Amino acid sequence: MDSVFVPAGTPNQIVARLNAEIVKALSDAKIRERFAEAALEPVGSTPEEFSKLVRSNYESYGRLVRELKIKID
């Protein structure tokens, strides 16, 4: 999953503008074609939906790391 992140504290106005431009780009047929050639499926969502997904993944993978006692040397 390729994603776009911005630093914490980025003004909502900038986040909204970036999101709008990315969603617009992802609707372009040529861009969708390039994604398909790379076996990728472009998905645009709202910043709130993406934030929810990131939190959910963080919690899920964090739990697995703790349960499996994975350590980084």
Secondary structure, 3 states (H helix, E strand, C coil): CCCCCCCCCCCHHHHHHHHHHHHHHHCCHHHHHHHHHCCCCCCCCCHHHHHHHHHHHHHHHHHHHHHCCCCCC
